[in-house]
Amino acid sequence: MSNNNIRMQEFLKEIEKRIQTIDVIPLASNEGSIISIGDGIVNASGLSQAGFGEEVEFQGGTRGLVFNLDEEQTSIILLSESPELVEGMKVKTTGRILGVNVSENLIGRVINSLEEPLDGKPLKSGGKLYPLEKIAPGVIERQPVDTPLKTGIKAVDAMIPIGRGQRELIIGDRNTGKTAIAIDSIINQKKRDLGLKQVICIYCAIGQKRGNIARIVAILEAAGAMDYSIVVVASASDSPALQYLAPFTATAIGEYFMDRGQDVLIVYDDLSKHAWAYRQISLLLRRPAGREAYPGDIFYLHSRLLERSARLSEKKGGGSITSFPVIETQAGDVAAYIPTNVISITDGQIILEADLFNSGIRPAINAGLSVSRVGGAAQTKIMKQVSGPLRLELAQFRSLAAFAQFGSDLDVETQKQLDRGKRISEVLKQSQYQPYDEAAQVVSIYAASAGLLDDLPLEKVSEFEQKIYNYIEVKNKKLTQSLSRGEKMDNKTLEELSSEIDKFKKTLK
């Protein structure tokens, strides 16, 4: 190694050592007074020592967050409604960057953006303070994404595999099943593969009705998922400031567990409403409005949030944050401002279509446009083996089906392809909140893609798909154990699986 390289390595080590010793330096405290107040925004003068993102305190204990620094005045967003605030009232800086105290005690709890409990139970004090805003881990601190995060949804695990540390966007119109995919993924984390760590799940609800949030919490409790989950809530009735802070609170909590070497899944439901809240705050602060009245830094808002999702290197503990940002589109327009922004930040997208949803295909995933940029690296060998031809066959079927509806005569080969496509589509349908084990997914997908269901009446496919795995589990325990290991199937295993499928088909006929 040359002297220059040795010096460079020593220099980088010294820099890293210095960065690790840097602590938050308290800012000097100083006082100012309120100039004007309205719509949750306070303008104050005299806060010459205030820093951006610093917490301030008003007379009476009301808290605020410094959000704009002008030459003559400082703009502060209120973290709680306070009718007592009037012009001329004193405000002082605290020297604290806004953060949350995180500990294991948060697991199983429902909290708001300021870590106040919403489930009627007291929250134990203590924990480690994590700032809401933090620089994302650098490239050297990360490792490649290659460990699967199984969602339990056949269409996702087979065609759009997700790895621990990935950012996968869930995008579609209202009422197309976006939240259902996220909740299924959380419920499925109860099933743990041998040797893998428990995934801590954080569901962040932004701008939703409280009734919807209560229903989701009830579903998670009924499935036993609250044992490893945290729900962060900023409902539609909360102020824009709390809706703006909610995903940052969820991410700070996730970073605590990631730094301890654990795997985390964060669902941001949804970032469209987060962008609306930020736009509202920015317009009240009189920041220049750009496209669709959003401020110019709206891209930076979501990029600095989602860049914090990562899989850390073994040297850093090997923890990870996987994020599922949810975006709502209008009339399927994925080329709008916020959707294109978040698509360019994430590592793939699951696109849900209203037409598919209305035609009974649920989850209504568009197989042609949905993609995972991690791909097969985040799949087990057995899933990669059976799901290889699936995406292509499904995409060809959908284009052929569109052509066939004109009623022209079809040749035998095209009709055969259409019949198989119908059976694959039928197998990929899945009831809400019923995630599947990987072995059960493999059996169903192999049967459909290998053409073993071509001779089965279409109305029998659903019954086949629901009962086949239990049948094999009872009749051939050794085969199900082999499928559960995740290793690639050899010819003997494939023949054995085909034989069991044929035997079961006879019982249906």
N, C-alpha and C positions, 0 to 999 in steps of 0.2 A: 504493500500500500504506500502511495507517495506521501511525502511530508504535508502537502497541501490538503489531502484527504484526511489525514490524522488531525491536522489543525482544525479543519471544518467540523469533524466529529466532536472534538473537545469543545469547540465554540457552541455547537448545538446543545450539548449536554449542560454547559454552563447556563445557557438561556433557559432551558427546561427547568433547571434547579431554581433559578431566580423566579420564574413564573409560579412555581409551586409554593414559594415562600411569600408571594404577594397576598396580602389580606385586604379586606375592604377597609379603607381609611375613612373614619368618620368625618363628614363634612362639618365645617364650622357652623354652629347654630346662630341664626339671626332672625329678627322679627320684622314683619311687615304688616300692612293693613289692607283690608278688602276695599277695592275700588268699585266693583260691580259684581252682581250675582244674578244668575238666571239659567234655567234649563240644565241644572247640574254642573254648570261651569262657573268658576270663581276667578275673577281677575284681581290680582293683588300687586301692590307696589312695595318696594323696600326689601325684597328678598334677593339681595345681590349675591348671596352665597349659595342659593339653591341650585341643585343639579337636576338634569333631566331624569325622570323616573324616581325621584326622591319622594319619600313620604313626608307630608306636612301635617301639622295639627292646629286646629282652630280652637278658640276659646269655647269651653264646654265639651271638648274631647272629640269633636267630629274630625274624621280623617280625610285627607285628600292626597292626590298624586300629581306631581308637577308634570305637565304635558306639553307646555310651550314656553320657551324662553325668548322674550322680546327685549329690546333695549330699555324700554320704560316700565314694562310690567311682566308679570309671570302669570300664565294661565294654568289653573288647577282643576282637575276633574274630581268631583266629590265621590267618595266611596260609599256614602250612605246619605239618605235624604235628611236634611236638617232645617226645619223652618225657623230655628233661632238665629241663623246667620243673617247679619245685616251689614250694610256698608259701614266702613270705619272700624269694624271688629278686628282684633289682632289675630295674626297667623304666624306660626314660627316653624322653621325647618327642624327636622329631627336628626338628620345625618344618616338616616337608614334608607337603604334601597328596599322597595317593597318586596316582601318574600313571604313564604309560608313555613310553618314548623311541621316537618314531616317525620312520621314514625310508623311502626307496624300497627299502631292503634287506629290508623285511618282505614284499615281493611275492613270491609263490611259496612262502611258508613256512607251516609248521603250528606254532602256538605255544599256550601256555596263558594263563590270565587274567593271570599275572604276567610275561608276555612271555618265558617260558623256552621254548626250542625243543623240539619233540616229534618232529621228523623226523630226528633223529640228526646234523644238520649244525650247525656252530657259527654263532652269530648275530653279525654285525659290530656292534661297539659304536658309540655316537654317535647322532645324531638329535636331534630337538626334543622336549622334555618336554611332554606334554599331560596335563592332569588328567583323572581318570576322571569326575569330576562337573563339569559346566560349565553355565552359564546358556544356554538356547537363544537363537538369534538373534531379535531383535525384529521386529515387523511392518515397520518402515521399512527394515530390512536385507534384506528378502526381495523376491522378484518373483513374479508369477503362474506357475503350473505350466502350460507349454504345449508342452514338447518331449517327444516320445514316448520311453518306454523300452520297446523291443520285446522281448517275451518269447519270440517264435517259436512260441507256442501259439495256434492259430487261434481257439479259443473265447475266450481272454483278450484278444488284440489286437483282435478284432472287437467283442465285447460289453462287456468290462470293461477299457477301455484304461487304461494306467498311464503317468503322466508323471514326468519326472525331478524329484525333490523331494517326491514323494507318499509316503504311508504306506498300504500296501494289505495288509489282514489276510488271511491264508490260514487258514481254519478248517474243521475237520471231525473226524470220529472217527478213531481209530487205524487205520492201514493203508488210507487212502482216497486216497493219492497227494499229500499236502501237500508233502512234501520234493521229490517229483519235479517239481512245478511250479517250485519255487525253483531247483533244479539246472538244469532246462531253461533258465530265464531267465539263469542265469550263463553257461551254455554258449553261448547265443545272442549274448552281448555280444562274442563273437569277431568277429561280422559287424558292421562299422561303416558307417553311412551317410556319404556324402561330407560333409565339413564338421563332423561331430560328433566330440566327444572320446571317447577310449577310456574305458569305464566300469570303474573299479576295483571288484572284487567282494569282499566280506568275508562268509564263511560262519561264523556263530557257532553252534556245537553246544553245547547245554546239557542235561546230564543224560541223554545218550544212551550206549548201549553203545559201547565202543571199537571193536568189530568193525564196527559200522554206520558209524562215522566214518571208519575206514580204507577201507571200501568206497566211500564218497562221495569221499574224496580220490583214490582210484584212478580213479574215473569222470572226475573233473575233469582229472587228469593225462592220461588216454587221449584226452580231447577237446581237449587243449592249452589248457584254461581256467586252469591254474595260472600261466600266464605273466602274468596280470593279476589273480590272486586271492590272498587271504590267508584261512587257516582258523584261527579262534580256538576252542579246545577246553576245555570243562569237563565231563568225562565223568561218568557215573553213579557211578563209583568215587571221584571227587574230593570234597573236603569241600564242605558247603553254602556256605562263604565263597567258594570259587573259583567255584562255580556262580552265586552272586549277582553276583560281579564281572565274569564273562565278557562279558555284553552291554555293560557300561560300557566295558570295554577295547576291544571292537569299535567302539563309537561314537567313542571318543577317536581311534582310528586313522583312522576315516572322516573325522573333522573335520580332521585334518592335510591329507588330500588335498583336501577341500572348500575349505579356506582357500587352497590353491594353485590354485584355479580348476578343479579336476577334478570329474568326476561319479562318484559312489560308489553302489553298491548293497549294502545290508546285509541279510542274512537271519538273523533270530533264531529258531533252531529248537531248542526252542520256549519261549515265554514262560510256558506252564503250569508247566513244571518250574522255571522261574526263580521263579515265585510260590511254588511249594512250598518251594524253598530259602530264600526270604526268610521264609516262615511258620515254618520250622524254626528259623532263627536268632532270630526274634522271640519264639517261645515259650521258647527257652532263656534269652533275656534277660528273661523274665518280663514282657513287654509285654502289655497287656490284649488278649485274643482277642475278635474280633468274629464276623461272619458266616462260617460254615464254618471257624472257628478262624483266619482270616486277620486280621492286625493292621489297624487303622483306616486306615493310610496306604498300603495296597496299591495303591490307584488312583494316588496321587501317585508311587509307585515307577515305574510304567510310563509315566505321563504325562511325567515329567521325562526319561525315556529317549527316548521317541518324539518329543517336541516338538523334539528336536535335529535331526530330519530336516527339511530345508528346501532351497529353491532360493534362493541368495543373489543380491542385486542385482548389476548389472554393476559398480557402484562398489566392491563387496566382492569382486569377482573372478569372479562368475557361477557358482561351483561349486555342487554339490548333493549331498544324501544322500537316496536313495530307500530306504525300508525295507519289508521283508516280514516282519512279525511272524507267527509261526505259533502257533496255539492248538489244543490237542487238546480235543475235546468228549467227553462221555460220553453214549452213545445219542442223538446228534444234538441235545443240549440246548444251543442257543445262548443260552438265557436264564439260564444259570448265572452265578455271581458274576464270575469272571475273564473269560469270553467277553464279557459285557455291558460290563465295564469297558473292555476293549481295543477293542471295536466303537465305543464312544463317543469314543475317543481318535483312531482312525484315519480315513482319508479314503475308506473303502470296504472291502468285504470280498468275498473269493472263497469261497463256501460249497460244500464238497464233501460229497456224500451217499453213505452206504454202500450204499443200495439201487441207485443209479445205477451205482456201481462194480461191484457184484456182478452187475448185468445186462449188463455188458460195455461200458458207456459210459465211456470213459476219455480225457481227464480227466473225472471225475465231477462236473462243475460244475452246480449248480442255477442255471439262467439266470434264474429268477423272483426269487430272493432275493439273488443276487450283484449287487453294484453298485460303480461307481466314481464318486466325487463330483466327479472332475475331468472325466470323460466325454469327449465329442468334442473338447474343447480339446487333448487329448493324442493325437489321431489325425491321420494324414496325410489330405489331401483325398480321395484315392482309396479309402482304407479306410473313411472316413466315408460315402462314396457307396455302396459295396457292402454295408456292414454295417447300414445304417439299419433295414431291415425284419426283420433276422435275429432279434433278441431277442423281438419280439412274436410272430413265427411259431413260434418254438421254444416259448415259454411257452404259446401256444394249442394247439400240438400235444400237449404233455405233459398238459394238462387234458382235451383230447379223447380222448387215449389211455386215460386213467383211466376215462372215461365209456364208451368203446367196448368195454372188456374185459367188460362185462356181457352182450355178445352180441346187443344189439338191432340191428334193421335200420338201416342208415345211408343217408342220401340221397347223391346223386352228389357234391355240393359238399363235404360233410363227408369222404367217402372220399378225394376229391382232396387236401384239406387234410392228411389223415392220411398219405397217400403222400408228399407233399412234405416233411412234418415228419420222416418216417423217413429220407429222403435227406439232409436237412440234418443230422440227428443223426449219420448215417453219415459225412458229410464232416467233421464236427467231431471225430470220433475221431482220436486221435493216439498213435503209439507213444512210449514213454518215451525221453528223452534224444535226440530227433530233432527239434529246432526247425526251423521253416520260414522261408524268406525271405518278406518281405511280398508280393512280386509273386506267388509261388506261392500264398500264402493268398488273395489277391484273386481269382485265377482259380478256385480251388475254391469259394469262398464265392459268387462271382457266378453260377457255373454252377448251384449248388443253389438259391439264393434267387430267381433269375430264372426258375426252372421248366424249365431246359434239361436237367435230369436226370429229369424226371417220366416219360419214356418208356423210361428205362434200367432194366433189372432190378436190384433192390436188391443182389443178390450181386455185381454188376459195379461198384457205386459205389466200393468200396474200391480196386479196380484202376485205375479211371478217375482217382481222386484222386491216386494215387501216380505215374501216368505222364503226366498231361495237361501239366504245366508243362514237362517235358523235351521233350515233343512240340512244343509251341509254340516253345520255345527253339531247336530244330533247324530247324523249318519257317519261322518268322517271327521272326528275331532283332530286327528293328526294333520289333515289337510288345512283346517282353519288355523292351526298353530303355525304351519309353514307359511301361510299367507300373511299372518300377523307379524312375521319377522321383518318384512319389508325388503327381503332379498329378491333378486330376479328369479322368475320361475324357469326351471329347466323343462325339457320336453316331457319328462315323466309327469311332473306336476301339472303341466298344461293338459295332458291327456286325461289325467285323473279328474281335473276340474271340469273338463268338457263332458266326461262320462257322468259325473254327478248332476250336471245341469240337464243333460238329456233324460236322465232317470226322473228328475223332478218335473220336467215338462210333461211326461206321460201321466203323472198324477193330476196335472191341471187339465189335460185334454179329456 
